[in-house]
Amino acid sequence: MTIAEKISVRHTPFKSARMGVCQALTIALLLSAPFGVHAKAAEPDKYTPVAPTIDQARANILIARQLQFTHFRDLSINDKLSGDVFDAYLSYLDGQKIYLTGSDVQTLGKVRSRLGSALKTGQLQPGFDIYNLVQQRVIERLHFALDTLDDGIENLNFNTHESILLDRSDAEWEPDKKALDELWMKRIKNAVLAQRLSGAEDDAITDTLKRRYEGQLKRAYQARSEDAFQAYMNAFTGMWDPHTSYFSPRTSENFNINMSLSLEGIGAVLQADNEYTKVVRLVPGGPASKQGQLKPADRIVSVAQEGEKPVNVIGWRLDEVVDLIRGPRNSVVTLEVVPASATDETLTKSIAISRDQVKLEEQSASKDTIEFERNGEKYTVGVITVPTFYADFRAMQAGDPNYKSTTRDVRKLIAELEQDNVDGLVIDLRNNGGGALNEANDLVGLFIDTGPTVQIRNSSNEVQVLSDNDASVAYGGPLVVLTNRMSASASEIFAGAIQDYGRGLIVGSQTFGKGTVQAVRPLNHGQLKITQSKFYRVSGGSTQHKGVIPDIEIPSRIDKTRIGEDALDHALPWDQIDAVPHARYFDFSGIIDELRARHENRFAHSAEFSLLQQEIDFLKDQRLRDTVSLNLDERTVEQKQIERTQLTIANARRELRGEAPFDSLEALEDWQDQQAADLSTKDEELDFVIREGGDIMADMLELDKRMASILTPQQFAAQAETKQ
């Protein structure tokens, strides 16, 4: 297995053009020719514009060549791409359109068609001119905000019927400075109003907001040439696909085989998202995952060390946020986040996480069993949860015969479950973001005789087929595989192969759709992560973009518009190549309608599913709200309605468990904090989605006990007789 194969399925996807970097690093405009964009420079005693270096120019030329000649996507650097880079770069720097005016954009647009030719030849000044102007405007806005706070927030009027647009990424640029002043006055009012509704006093609100803006301003005056270069290069590389990106020398130092800025301490993967640092996913078995409150798509507002005041990190560089969150084992770090479910970015919550190392054994596969009854006959269904595709390569290379890996552990668990005479098996891949490619290949091999598992095509249309050559089968009976939107890469390879072979049913929601392979290439200055290949199923369809579509769908709380390959800018498309010969163990087409009908009937009468659907509908309604009121009375009514709905759903779930309802949302939040702090109080009961997977398995067994079995009729009969 190549290094590229190892890292490809470990990479957590990064969003492209709209996920900006270091937007609060603010600096003024350089004057240059022939690409110079003219504007008034900042005061020299306060501000020093950044300028490109010779090393950066050389790296730019190397990046342009690599993109044109080695990337999977064949894309020319022409006038159209030049305009796309311009738009992406502005989106990196001012994705919410809160710093630049329409007049600024019109002035900057003079170089729109000339960026491509400049990028091919290492002429970085146009990009640095744009960066410097944006940062100068950031400084102006921060001073405006601080001056407004100095005037006193008691003077703000909350009796008008104003509202503010929550997401301005698709809005028009404000035409001039006066319009921006009005927009920023609304932003400040929104921040103040949200904190008042949370019970904060005006003095505390003023102090919080001042620290936020002053922190951003301080970083603005600490601008670095590397910030501009990395932002510019990522706008450029993002034209090819969202997983191709430039890593500065400092970022490269933090870069690991996971290809994903994993944090040492809390077990989370982060990425820049405009001014925020956003949680992409949680590492299985890590402190954040076990604590339970931090969620994918949450955005980090501040970081507090144990016993210290919070440090606002809005506008910070990603590597600096990573450094701040890291810390000694068993120490506590508190993150203030905007929850993914929040309609308003000013509504935050604090999450305290005890730092620790992510131990391999805590990522290991685990098992359980569930009992079912159909028409007087009892069935035992085994459940194996696979959090990630892991392998202890160090122990393997050291010759340890007992080294841990996903496939070795699952094989042992299957043997133990067969000792319990299980009638069917459920493999839970929900939230499994991938891992080692060879483990996905080997895991498929536990359930088939021999045959291909995945195809890999490079930019030269050369196709490599990975196969299972081991004829032994660890488990030959009926199989259900659970997936959700966070099942990615190696998970999709496994689920796709099981589906193509007819070895089992895929149940859950559409997977992520991450079907590309990256390699990391050194430059004279930093590194380039570049997409060089794509994964294809043995049936010929790519896992890229589309992912794996379940045979039976179960709705999920995860917002598909925010998370998933098809939510990323410039993602490579789905396509298809020739299938490779493979077995087809069972054809579900004759009974899938009956299985779906039974599933839908159960869910129609399931109180748990009804609550899940209510929660999904509530979250969807919140996401569809594009504005919030700046009127105190109107906002209070809106907030109370949201709180009532949240409390109603939570209490209904407690009623199902025979537990007393909460009197208030505060009581619910206190209980959640207590649950997060005390891991021993976690409810260990299998969740209802796993139980539904077991129910579907029981339906399969009732309809045909040989369903999806690779055993011959004679072998199956002999096995059944042995169990009796």
C-alpha positions, -999 to 999 in steps of 0.1 A, spaced: 0 0 0 13 34 -9 15 64 14 -12 80 -7 -35 50 -1 -29 52 36 -36 89 39 -65 91 14 -91 75 36 -79 93 68 -84 128 54 -114 147 67 -127 169 40 -121 206 40 -145 231 25 -131 252 -3 -137 288 -13 -161 299 15 -140 286 43 -117 315 49 -84 317 67 -74 342 93 -99 369 83 -91 390 114 -54 393 105 -57 428 91 -33 450 72 -34 478 47 -30 481 9 3 480 -9 6 502 -40 21 483 -69 23 481 -107 12 468 -131 -14 451 -110 -16 476 -81 -50 486 -67 -48 521 -53 -62 530 -19 -52 551 10 -26 534 31 -29 530 69 -9 550 93 27 538 93 31 538 130 2 514 134 4 493 104 29 476 81 16 460 49 28 425 41 47 417 10 56 385 -9 89 368 -5 111 352 -32 106 317 -16 68 322 -18 71 332 -55 90 301 -63 65 280 -43 37 296 -63 53 286 -96 58 250 -84 22 248 -72 8 261 -105 29 234 -124 18 206 -101 -19 216 -104 -17 217 -142 2 185 -148 -4 161 -119 -39 169 -105 -67 145 -113 -88 173 -127 -77 187 -161 -81 224 -156 -64 252 -175 -52 285 -160 -72 309 -182 -93 341 -179 -123 322 -165 -102 305 -138 -87 339 -131 -121 353 -123 -131 323 -102 -99 326 -82 -107 363 -76 -142 355 -63 -129 326 -42 -101 348 -27 -126 375 -17 -148 348 -2 -118 335 18 -111 370 31 -146 384 34 -171 356 30 -199 373 49 -193 406 29 -190 427 60 -157 445 54 -155 455 17 -179 478 0 -192 474 -35 -169 503 -45 -139 484 -31 -148 453 -50 -152 473 -82 -117 488 -77 -102 454 -69 -119 439 -100 -95 457 -123 -71 427 -118 -98 401 -120 -88 387 -154 -51 390 -148 -47 369 -117 -42 337 -137 -13 348 -158 3 363 -126 -1 330 -107 16 310 -134 47 332 -132 49 337 -95 38 374 -95 21 375 -61 17 412 -57 -19 414 -70 -30 389 -44 -11 407 -16 -26 440 -27 -61 425 -24 -52 410 10 -39 442 23 -69 462 13 -93 437 29 -73 438 61 -73 476 62 -110 475 59 -112 450 88 -92 474 110 -117 502 101 -147 480 110 -132 469 143 -125 505 153 -161 514 143 -174 486 166 -152 497 195 -162 533 191 -199 522 192 -193 503 224 -175 534 239 -206 554 232 -226 530 254 -248 501 245 -276 517 266 -281 541 237 -289 513 212 -325 512 202 -342 478 203 -378 491 197 -375 493 159 -387 466 136 -353 460 121 -339 426 113 -305 412 103 -296 386 76 -279 357 93 -259 344 64 -246 371 40 -225 348 18 -250 352 -11 -259 388 -4 -248 418 -24 -219 439 -13 -230 470 6 -225 499 -18 -205 523 4 -191 530 39 -224 545 51 -243 513 43 -215 492 60 -219 514 91 -256 506 92 -249 469 88 -223 469 116 -246 488 138 -271 459 133 -244 433 140 -235 450 173 -272 453 183 -276 416 175 -247 406 196 -259 428 225 -295 416 222 -285 379 222 -265 383 254 -292 403 271 -317 375 263 -292 351 279 -293 371 311 -260 391 309 -258 426 323 -248 455 301 -214 459 317 -205 423 312 -218 425 276 -197 455 269 -166 439 284 -171 406 264 -176 424 231 -147 448 237 -124 419 244 -136 402 212 -130 432 190 -97 442 207 -84 407 203 -92 408 166 -76 442 163 -44 430 181 -40 402 156 -47 426 128 -15 445 137 4 412 139 -1 404 102 23 380 85 33 376 48 26 339 52 -11 345 61 -16 363 28 3 337 8 -16 308 24 -50 324 18 -41 333 -18 -27 298 -26 -57 281 -11 -81 302 -31 -60 291 -61 -57 254 -53 -94 252 -43 -103 257 -80 -92 221 -87 -111 205 -57 -117 212 -20 -91 187 -8 -62 202 -27 -45 228 -5 -13 245 4 3 241 38 27 267 51 60 256 68 44 260 102 12 242 92 33 215 77 49 209 111 15 202 126 4 180 97 1 143 104 -7 111 85 -44 118 91 -42 147 67 -63 167 90 -50 190 117 -61 166 145 -58 181 180 -37 165 206 -58 169 237 -95 168 229 -97 146 198 -113 169 172 -106 179 136 -109 216 129 -109 238 99 -112 275 92 -147 288 83 -146 325 76 -138 342 109 -145 311 129 -128 278 136 -153 250 129 -154 215 142 -154 190 112 -156 158 131 -147 142 165 -121 115 168 -138 82 180 -128 74 216 -113 109 221 -122 133 250 -146 154 230 -164 124 216 -168 109 251 -178 142 267 -206 143 242 -215 180 239 -192 192 211 -207 184 177 -196 186 140 -203 221 125 -200 238 159 -180 270 156 -155 280 183 -157 315 197 -134 314 226 -109 291 245 -103 292 282 -76 274 301 -84 260 335 -88 289 360 -82 316 334 -104 340 315 -116 330 280 -96 341 250 -117 352 221 -104 334 189 -127 349 163 -104 358 134 -75 338 147 -54 317 124 -62 280 126 -28 269 137 -30 294 166 -64 281 177 -50 245 176 -20 256 198 -44 272 223 -66 241 226 -37 218 231 -24 213 266 -12 189 293 -31 156 298 -59 158 324 -61 196 322 -94 211 313 -100 234 284 -134 252 280 -146 260 245 -173 286 239 -191 275 207 -219 286 184 -238 253 182 -245 239 147 -282 240 155 -281 277 164 -299 301 141 -279 331 155 -242 332 157 -244 352 189 -261 323 207 -233 303 223 -227 277 249 -196 266 269 -182 231 268 -155 220 293 -134 191 281 -106 173 300 -76 168 277 -63 133 272 -46 111 246 -68 92 222 -60 56 230 -62 30 203 -81 6 225 -108 33 229 -112 34 191 -115 -4 189 -144 -23 175 -169 -35 201 -198 -60 202 -233 -65 217 -263 -87 211 -300 -80 208 -329 -104 211 -359 -103 188 -391 -124 184 -411 -130 152 -442 -151 152 -431 -170 183 -395 -176 170 -366 -159 187 -336 -145 169 -303 -133 183 -286 -105 164 -250 -95 169 -239 -59 167 -203 -48 160 -195 -11 162 -165 0 141 -156 37 151 -127 39 126 -105 18 104 -73 16 125 -41 -4 126 -12 -2 150 15 1 124 42 5 149 34 -27 167 30 -44 133 64 -33 121 79 -44 155 67 -79 148 41 -80 176 19 -110 168 -10 -94 188 -10 -60 172 -44 -43 170 -63 -36 138 -99 -32 127 -99 -65 108 -82 -85 135 -105 -72 162 -136 -77 142 -126 -113 133 -123 -120 170 -156 -104 178 -173 -124 151 -159 -156 166 -172 -146 200 -207 -138 186 -209 -171 168 -202 -188 201 -234 -170 212 -252 -185 182 -262 -152 166 -286 -155 137 -275 -123 119 -250 -95 122 -252 -57 122 -221 -36 115 -224 0 127 -203 24 106 -221 56 117 -197 85 123 -168 64 110 -148 89 90 -124 64 75 -89 53 82 -64 28 67 -74 17 32 -59 -18 37 -82 -23 67 -113 -15 46 -100 -40 20 -93 -67 46 -126 -61 64 -146 -67 32 -126 -100 29 -141 -112 62 -175 -115 45 -167 -127 10 -147 -156 -5 -123 -138 -27 -127 -109 -52 -121 -72 -59 -130 -46 -32 -123 -12 -47 -109 4 -79 -85 34 -79 -82 55 -111 -55 81 -116 -54 112 -139 -39 90 -167 -70 68 -166 -49 39 -152 -70 17 -129 -57 -3 -100 -79 -29 -85 -75 -39 -48 -87 -74 -40 -93 -98 -11 -72 -129 -20 -80 -148 12 -106 -175 5 -114 -178 42 -147 -162 55 -151 -151 90 -189 -146 87 -211 -160 59 -245 -151 73 -270 -123 68 -256 -88 73 -269 -52 78 -245 -22 76 -255 11 93 -243 43 78 -249 81 82 -236 113 67 -204 111 87 -195 77 73 -167 86 49 -138 72 28 -129 37 40 -165 33 54 -179 40 20 -155 15 4 -167 -12 28 -204 -3 26 -202 0 -12 -186 -34 -16 -211 -51 7 -239 -36 -13 -223 -46 -47 -217 -81 -36 -253 -85 -23 -238 -95 10 -261 -73 31 -284 -44 33 -272 -8 38 -294 10 63 -293 46 75 -285 78 55 -264 87 25 -227 87 33 -203 116 30 -191 110 -6 -154 114 -1 -140 93 -29 -107 110 -37 -70 101 -30 -45 128 -19 -7 129 -18 15 154 1 43 168 -20 71 189 -6 78 224 -20 107 247 -15 84 265 10 58 244 27 38 215 12 11 209 -14 -17 183 -7 -30 174 -41 -58 151 -53 -43 124 -77 -69 96 -79 -105 86 -73 -121 56 -57 -146 35 -76 -168 6 -65 -164 -28 -80 -197 -21 -98 -180 9 -115 -197 38 -98 -175 63 -79 -180 68 -42 -171 105 -49 -198 131 -44 -227 106 -43 -214 83 -16 -234 52 -8 -271 54 -10 -288 32 17 -312 4 7 -334 15 36 -332 51 47 -334 64 83 -334 102 86 -306 119 105 -302 152 124 -271 160 104 -276 188 80 -267 175 45 -264 211 32 -235 218 55 -218 184 58 -209 162 28 -189 162 -4 -218 176 -24 -219 206 0 -183 216 -9 -173 241 -36 -155 226 -67 -159 190 -55 -150 165 -82 -182 150 -98 -196 115 -96 -187 93 -126 -185 57 -136 -160 33 -151 -162 -3 -161 -173 -28 -134 -149 -56 -125 -161 -92 -123 -174 -100 -88 -198 -124 -71 -234 -115 -63 -245 -135 -33 -281 -124 -30 -305 -103 -49 -327 -82 -25 -349 -67 -53 -376 -93 -47 -380 -86 -10 -367 -50 -5 -402 -35 -8 -415 -58 20 -386 -49 42 -391 -12 36 -428 -15 43 -422 -33 76 -396 -7 85 -419 22 77 -448 6 97 -425 3 127 -414 39 125 -450 51 120 -458 36 154 -424 44 171 -425 71 197 -387 74 195 -387 79 157 -415 104 161 -393 124 184 -364 122 161 -385 134 132 -398 163 154 -362 172 162 -352 170 125 -381 192 115 -373 217 142 -337 220 132 -346 223 96 -371 251 104 -343 269 123 -319 265 94 -344 279 70 -347 311 90 -325 336 72 -331 366 94 -336 374 131 -354 404 146 -336 432 164 -367 442 183 -365 431 219 -401 421 223 -402 402 190 -369 385 197 -380 375 232 -411 358 218 -390 340 192 -365 328 218 -391 315 242 -408 296 214 -374 279 205 -368 271 242 -403 256 246 -398 234 216 -364 222 228 -378 215 263 -409 197 249 -388 173 228 -363 166 257 -391 159 282 -409 136 257 -378 116 254 -374 114 292 -410 103 295 -402 74 272 -375 64 296 -397 67 327 -378 98 339 -391 130 355 -395 160 331 -374 191 334 -391 223 347 -370 246 326 -344 247 298 -319 258 324 -325 225 343 -321 206 311 -288 223 304 -275 217 339 -284 180 336 -265 178 303 -235 194 318 -236 169 347 -240 140 322 -210 152 302 -188 156 333 -197 122 347 -191 95 321 -203 68 345 -239 81 341 -240 76 303 -269 55 291 -254 23 277 -286 10 262 -283 4 224 -299 34 206 -330 28 186 -313 31 152 -292 0 161 -323 -17 173 -340 -9 141 -311 -24 122 -317 -55 143 -354 -54 135 -346 -53 98 -323 -83 103 -351 -101 121 -374 -94 92 -348 -108 68 -344 -139 89 -382 -144 90 -385 -140 52 -355 -162 43 -329 -174 67 -304 -179 39 -308 -142 29 -274 -127 19 -256 -158 30 -226 -170 10 -232 -206 22 -245 -233 -2 -279 -248 8 -261 -279 21 -237 -258 42 -265 -236 55 -286 -267 65 -255 -282 83 -249 -249 101 -285 -247 112 -284 -282 125 -252 -275 145 -269 -245 162 -298 -266 172 
